[in-house]
Amino acid sequence: MSSTTTPTPAGVSPGHPDKLDAAVLKVAGVVVLGAIMSILDITVVNIALTKFQTVFAEPGGEPLAYSTVAWTVTAYTLALATVIPLTGWAADRFGTKRLYIMAVILFTAGSALCAAAGSIEVLIAYRVLQGLGGGMLMPLGMTIMTRAAGPERMGRLMAVLGIPMLLGPIFGPILGGWLIDNYSWHWIFLINVPIGIVAVGYAMWALPSDRPEPSESFDVIGMLLMSPGLALFLYGVSSIPGERTVASAKVLVPGLVGLVMIIAFVLYSFRPQHPLLDLRLFSNRRLTVATITMFLFGAAFFGGLLLVPQYLQQVRAETPLHAAYLMVPQGIGAMLTMPVAGALADRFPVGRIVPFGLVAIVAGMFALTQVGPDTSYWGFIIPVLFVMGLGMGGTMMPIMTSALKTLTHHQVARGSTLLNITQQIASSIGVAVISVVFTNYLNGSPRAGAVLGAQFDPSIKDRLGPQGMAQAVSELADVYGRTFLIAAILCAATLVAAWFLPRRHEEPVALEADADAPAAPVVLH
């Protein structure tokens, strides 16, 4: 392909550039399948942590510590973060189709091995293998869909990809609880095997062949700085809730070492012509504003979202499965607004769309500050979660659309990688910050902490008595309300960044190869 010729992306009909035709939807189906596997796996495993404490314990011995089994989640997340920076280079080097199929195979193999694990240590090791495959699925999926749809239809395609991203945390616990209750913990991993086999076959048939041009040298120094640096930093951040303080060696040592390596990477990355992460993309104002907005939104919203199922289980004494059912209205709200927001993002500046979604989320988060030990589900909590879901569907995907619309063909893979890393770091920091705030409030209310202790030591209920226990539950609800207030303030801060999103119509950049860049893989028949 000549750099002076603008190709028609796969599936784009010149006569009907605004419609999602069958060819594009075929490609989107592949990406959504991979995203479902990757995202559901994170949330499905969360529901099984208590089960892991007993099934992997020594026969007749004490259950494993929660901090030990939590590594099944942390290890996956760290592997995910480690491999994401490599995805942009690997997509250029091997081609998106081949790399995507390889990632699905790696993830599926890791899933099968996890189901066969005989100890918690082996399970953690296999979760790393899973994460190495899963980490490539989302940025690759975004790259494939962006190139297939063209910039004019980016919003609607991102809305399709956003469905598993936003609904996974809601339906994952339901699926996990159902599989564990009716079958065994092995099935939370085995269910990925048939899906993975179908996804590989579907990808081989549906994804058009691309032409990789391995002209870029691999940034070894960047990889040695960024990947382990990011993993160490996120490990330190992820350790904050368990340590209950930032001033712990387990937090400070890896966190600071990782931060120094990341800073060193940033300083170094402007030297090579083809860095592992192309930070030069931030010279694009729209990409920069969208990335900052997404970071603030991800940290505030996903941190606050963590509190809702915990409140339902700890204050309202709901089972994990029932708590997951109560979260469904949020998913319904997202499903209603996501396709609408995607279509609007293709026609109007996102600066006129995203604030409405953010206002709904901020209003919902502030409303949750009023939760108590007996707050009505149907009269308050469910409507609030539904409104927040409406906001979810109108926020994240338009922000990503705004960023990716500004990139040329050769920049798409690198831009997708930057956005995915931003989202990963933001959610990890948000969860850590909100967890620390909650823990500090909880430490200031010993009676509220007794409610959590009573889940493992029933004698606490007897010592407190019915009246004392009711007072303790009320104080715990107050702790959640105060923590929701912090999350609401952080969400409101996102509105400041969103103010700088484009509010005037700007033509999207054509997905053509850069005139001064090597040919990138193209998704063409």
N, C-alpha and C positions, 0 to 999 in steps of 0.2 A: 504494500500500500504506500502510495506517495504521501509525503507529509503535507502536500498542497491540496489533497483531496479529502473532503469530509465524508467519511463512510456513513452509511445508514446502519445504525445499530441493529443487532439481530432482533427480528420481530417487529421492527418499526415499519409501518405501512406509510409510504410517502403521501398517499391520498388521504389517510386518516391518522394524522400524527397524534391526535389527542385520545385515541382509544387504546385500551389494553387488549390487543388481539390475542388469538390463541397461542401464537409463538412465544409471546412475552409471558403469558400466564403459565405456559409449559415450563419455562425456565424458572419462574417464580416458585412453582411447586417444588422443584428440587431444593431450592434454598430454604423454603419454609420447613421442609422435612428435616433438613440438617439442623436448623435453628431449634425446632421442637425437641430434637434429641438432646442437644447441648444444654438448653435452658431448663427443660424439665428435669434433667438429671441433677442439676444443682439443687432444685427445690424438693425433689422427691427424696433425696438422701437426707435432707434436713429432718424429715419426719421419722427417720429410722435411727437417729442417734441414740435415743433411749434404748432401743432394741439392741444396738451394738454393745451397749454397756453390759448386758447380761449374756448375750450369745457368745461373745469372745472372752468372757471371764473364765478363770480357772474353775474346773468342776468343784462345786461346794464352796468356792471362794467368794470374796466381795466383788460387787460389780465394778467394772472399770471406771476410772474417773472420767467425768464428762469432758475435761480438758484433753484427755487422751483420744477419745472417739471423735472429738471435734476436728481432729487432724484429717479425718476423711474428707471434710469440707475444705479445710485450709489448704491441704496438699493439692487438691484439684484446682483451687483458685490460683495458687502460686504458679502451678504449671501452665495454667491458662495465660497468666500475665507474662510469663517468661517467653512463650512462643509467639505471642501476638506481634512483637516488634519484627520478627523474622518474616512475617507473612507477606509484606509488600515486596521484599526482595525475592522471596521464593515464588510468588505469583509471576513476576517478570521472568524469572529464570526457568521455571518448569511449565508455566501456563496455568491458567486458573482451573481448567477442567481437570487436568491430571492431578493437580495439587488438591483440589476439592475431593476428588474420589479417594485419594490417599488419606486425607484427613478423616473422612467417614469410616474408612477401613480401620484406621488406627483407633478411632473412638469406639467402634463396634468391638474390635478385639479386646480393648481395655475393659469394656463392659462385661464381656464373657469371662475374662480373667477375674474381675472383681467378684462375680457370682461364685467363683470356685475358691475364693480366698478362705484359708483355714485359720487365720489369725489376724488380729487388728493391724499388725505391722505389715503383713503381706497385702492386706486390703488397701492400706495407705499407699504402698508402693504402686499398686495397680491403678489407683486413682490418679497418680501422677501421669501414668501412661494415657489414661483417658483424657486428662486435661491437655496433654500435648496435641491430641487430635481435636478436641473440642475448641481449643483456643483459636484454631485456624478457621473454623466453620463460619463464625459471624463476620469477620472482616472480609473473607473470601466471598461470602454470600452477598454482602453489600456491594463488593466490586462487580460481581457477575451481574447483579440486577441493575446496577447503574449503567453498565455498558450495554446491557440488553435493551433497556427502556429508552435511553436518551434523556437529556436533561428536561425536556418539556413534560415528561410524564413521571418525573422522579418522585413527586409527592405521593401519587397513587401507588407506585411500586413500593416505596418505603412504608406506606400504611400496611401493605400486605406483609412485609417483613416484620413490622412492629407488632403484629398480633401475637406471635409466640413470645416476643420479648416482654410484653406487658401482661400477658395472661399466664405465662409459665409460673410465676410466683404464686398465682392464685390457684390454679388447677393442679400444680405439682403435688402439694400436700394432700389433696383429695385422692389422687391416684396412688401416692405412696401409702397413705393410710389404708386404702381399700386392698392393695396388694398384700400388705403385711397382715391385715386382719383376716383375709380370706385364703392366702397362700403362705408365703414366707418372705423373709427379707431378700432372698436371692433374686426374686422376681423384679425388684426395683432396678436391677441391672440387666437381667435376662430379657426384659421387655425391649431393650434397645437392640438386641441381636436381629430379630426379624425386621424391625424398622430400618436398621442399618443395611441389611441385605437388599431390601426394597429400594432404599435411597441410592445405593451403588448402581443397581440396575437401571433405575430411573435416570440417574445422572449420566450414565454412559449413553442412554438413548436420547435424552432431552437436551443436554448441553452441547452447543455447537463446538466443534474443534477450534482451538485458537492456535496462534503461531508464536510460541515463545521465542524471544530473541535474547539469549544469555550474554548480552554484551556488557552488562554492568558487573564490576568486580564486587565480591562480597566484602562488606565492611566488618572485618574481623574485630578490630579494636572497638568499634561501636557496639558490636554484639557482646564483647567481654565486659563492657561498661554498663550497657543498658539492661540487658536481660537479667543478670544476677543482681544488679542494683535495684531494679524494679521489684524482683522477688524478695530481696532482703527488706526493702522499705515496707512492702505490703505485709510481710511477716511481722515486722515490728508493730505496725498499725493494728494488725489483726490480734496481736497479743494483749492490747490495752484492756479490753473488757475482762479477760481472764485474770490479769494482774491487778486490775482495779486502780491502776495508777500509771502515769507516764514515766514516773521516776523509778523504773525497774530496769535492771540490766537486760532482761529478756526483751524489753521494748526499745530501750535506748541504743544498745549496741548494734543490733541489726538495722534498726531504723535510721540511725545516723550514718552508719557505713553505707547503707543503700542510698541515702540522700546525697552523700558526697559523691558516690559513683554516678548518680543521675546528673548532678550538677556538672561533673567532669565530662559526661557525655554531651550535655548541652553546649558546653564551651568547645568541645572537640568537633561536634557534628557539622559546623559550618566550614570545616576545612576540606573534607573529601568531596569529590564531585557527586558521588552517589552514597550518601550516608544511610545508615540503617533506618533511621527515622528522619524524614526530610522536614526539619523545622523551618526551612525557608518558606514552606507553605503558609506560615503565619504572617508573611508579608501581605497575604490576601486578607483584607479587613473583614470581609463577610465570614470567612472561615474562622478567623480569630474570635470575632464576637459570638458566633454560633458555638464555638468550642467552650468559651468562658461561660456562656449561658447554660450549656449542657452540663458542665462540671458543677456549677452551683446547684442546678436543678437536681442532678443525680445524687449529690451529697445530701441535700436537704430532704428530698422526697423519699429516697430509698432508706435513709436513716430513720425517718419518721414512720415509714410503712412497716418497719420491723416491729414497732410497738403494738400494732393493732392485734395480731394473733396472740402476742404475749399477754396483752390485757384480757383478751377473751378466755385464755386458758388459766391465768393466774388469779385474776379478780373474779371472773364469772364462772370459773371451774368447768369450762367446756373441754371436751376431749379435743385432741389435735384435729381429728377428722371433722368434728362438728364446727370447730373454729374455721376450718378451711371452707366449709359450706357457707358460713356467714360472710366470707370474703367474696363470694361469687358476684353479688351485686356490683362490686367495683369493676369486675371483669366485664359485666354486661354494659356498664356505662362506657368503658373503653371501646368495646366493640361497636357501639352506636356512633361515637364521634370520630373514631380513627379513619374510616374511609372518607367521611365528609371532610375532615381536616386535610387528608392527603390530596383530595381533589381540589380543595381551596388553595393549597400550597402551590399547585401547578398554575394557578390563575392570578393569585394575589400575593403581595409581599408577606413573608411570614411574620414581620413585625406587626401586622394587623390581625394575626391569627393567634399566635402563641400567648399574648397577654391574657386573652379570655380564658384559655385553659389554665394558666397560672393562677388567675384570680379564683377560679373554682377550687383549685387545690388548696390555696391559702385559706379560703373561707372554710373548707372542710376541715383543715388541720386546726384552725382556731376553734371550730365547733367541738372538736374532740377534746379540747382542754376542759370541757364541762362533764366528761364521763364520770360516772359514779359506780357504786357497787351494784346498783339495780337499774341503771339507765335502760330505757325501753329499746329493744332491738328494732321493731318495726316502726316505732314512733320517732326514733332519733338515729341510732347507729347505722342501720341499713340505708336510709335515705342519704346520710352524710357520706357513706362509702360510695354510694351510687354517683353522687355529685363529684366526688374526687376521681372516680373512674372516668366521668365525662371530661374532666380536666386532663387526666393522663392521656387519653386518646387524642387530645388536641394540642399536645405539647411536644413530646420527645421526637416524634417522627418529622414534624415540620422543621424543628431545629436542625436535625440531621440533613433534611432535604436542602435547607438553606446553605449549609456548608458544601455539600457535594455538588450542587448545581454550579458552583463557581470553578470547578476543577476541569482541567483538560483531560483528554483520554489517558495520557501517560501518568497523570497525578492521582487518578482515582484509587488505585490500590494503596498508595501511600497515604492518601487522605482518609480512607476507610480505616487503615491501621491506626492513625492518630486518634480518630474519633473513638475507636474501641478501647484503646489504652486509656483515654480520658475518662470514659464511662467506667472502666474497671477501677481506676484509682479513686474516682469520685464516690462510687458506691461503697468501697472499702473504708474510705475516710469518714463518710457519713455514718455508716453503721458503727464505727469505732467511737465517733464523737457522741452520738446519741446514747450508745451503751454506757459510756463513761458518765454522762450527765445523769442518766437513770440510776446508775450505781451510786453516785454521790448523793443523790436525793434519798435513795434507799438506805444508805448508811446513816443518814441523819434521822431516820425514822425506824428505830429497832422493832417497834411493834409491827410495822409493815413488813419488815424482813422476816418476821415470825411466820407470816402466811406462806412464804416460799419454803421455809424450813419444815412446815407442817406437811408438805407434800412427801417428804422423806421420813419424817419422824412424827407419827400420829399422836404421840404423847403430848406434843405441844398444844394440840387442840384441847386436850383434857386439862392441862394446866391453865390455859387462858379462859376456858369456859365459853359457853355460847355468846354471852355479851362481849367478853373480851375479844373473841374471835371476830365478831361482827365489826367491832371498832377497828381491829387490825386490817380487815379487808377494806374498810372505808379509807383508812390512811394509805393503803397501797394504791387504791384508785386515785387518791389525791397525788401520789407520786407520779402516776402515769399522766395525770392532767397537767402537772407542772412540766413534765418532760415534753408532752405534746406542744406546750407553749413555746419551748425552745425550737422545736422542729418547725412550728408555724412561722416564727420570726426568721429562721433561715430560709424557708420557702419564699417569704415576702421579699427577702434580699435578692432573690432571683429576678424579681420584677425590674430591679435597677439595670441589670445586664440586658434583660429583654428589651428595654427601652431603646437600646442601640442596634437592635436587629433592623434590617432594611424595611422601611415603610413606603418606599417608592418602587415601582415596577422596574426590574432590571432584567435584561435578556440573559438567559443562561448561557454558559460557555459551551460551545460545540465540543462534543467528545471526539476530538481529532488529535492525532499525535502531534506533539510539539515539534516545531520546525528544527529546533536544535537538540532534540533528544533522540535516543535510539528508539527504534520501533518497539512498542509495548505489545503484549498479547492482546489480540482483538477477538471479541466474541462474535465471530461471523461464520455463516454456513459456507 
